Amino acid sequence: MILALALIIGIVALLYVVYPLLRTGQRWDDTSPPEEPETTTQLADLLTRQQETYAALRELTLDYQSGALDAPTYQRQRQRYERRALALLKALDSWEARADTVLTRQGCTTVAPSDDTQGK
């Protein structure tokens, strides 16, 4: 009985570790620019991926500062995450420009961001 339970737990743990490697979806180290968003769901996905990338950069820096990573590994991984962040920023800028175009075509006016530097 114990052997069967240990076997089941081992198989579940193995699947948990191997599943992300076998997925056909987008990987973290994929530096190709993300596809252009057409819906707010895709915008939300881009924003989520941006937050995850920034969190990964912060964690990477903490790992380096704690001595868990050597300098070459840190630089290589940091460059990869920075490329990912740049691609996401470009995609978000593109999405915003297209949204402005659609709003303009519909007769809506866009509101410029307020400038809080002048004081009240």
C-alpha positions, -999 to +999 in steps of 0.1 A: +000+000+000+028+024+009+047+016-022+016+023-044+011+056-026+048+066-031+046+056-068+015+078-073+031+108-055+062+103-075+043+103-108+023+134-099+056+152-089+072+142-121+043+155-142+043+187-122+079+193-131+078+181-167+045+196-179+059+232-183+087+218-205+063+200-228+038+228-233+036+242-268+027+277-256+050+307-254+081+303-232+098+328-210+129+329-230+111+336-263+122+371-272+101+374-303+077+404-301+043+394-288+014+394-312-005+426-316-035+427-293-069+433-307-091+430-276-090+441-240-083+405-231-051+406-251-043+439-234-048+424-200-025+395-211+002+419-222-001+439-189+001+406-169+031+395-189+048+429-183+042+426-145+056+390-145+087+402-165+093+430-140+089+407-111+113+382-127+139+410-131+135+420-094+139+384-083+169+380-106+186+410-090+179+397-055+193+363-064+225+380-078+228+403-047+225+373-024+252+354-042+230+328-057+240+337-093+274+345-108+279+377-128+279+361-163+246+342-156+230+373-141+240+395-171+227+369-196+194+364-179+190+401-172+195+409-209+169+383-219+143+398-195+151+433-206+145+423-243+112+407-232+102+439-213+111+461-243+090+439-267+061+441-243+064+479-240+064+482-278+033+461-281+016+481-254+025+514-272+012+499-305-021+489-288-026+523-273-019+540-307-045+518-324-070+524-296-066+561-301-071+557-339-103+538-333-116+564-308-108+592-333-127+575-361-157+571-338-156+608-330-144+605-295-117+629-283-088+616-263-079+632-230-044+643-225-028+632-193-029+659-166+003+677-157+006+677-119+039+694-119+023+729-117+009+726-083-026+736-072 
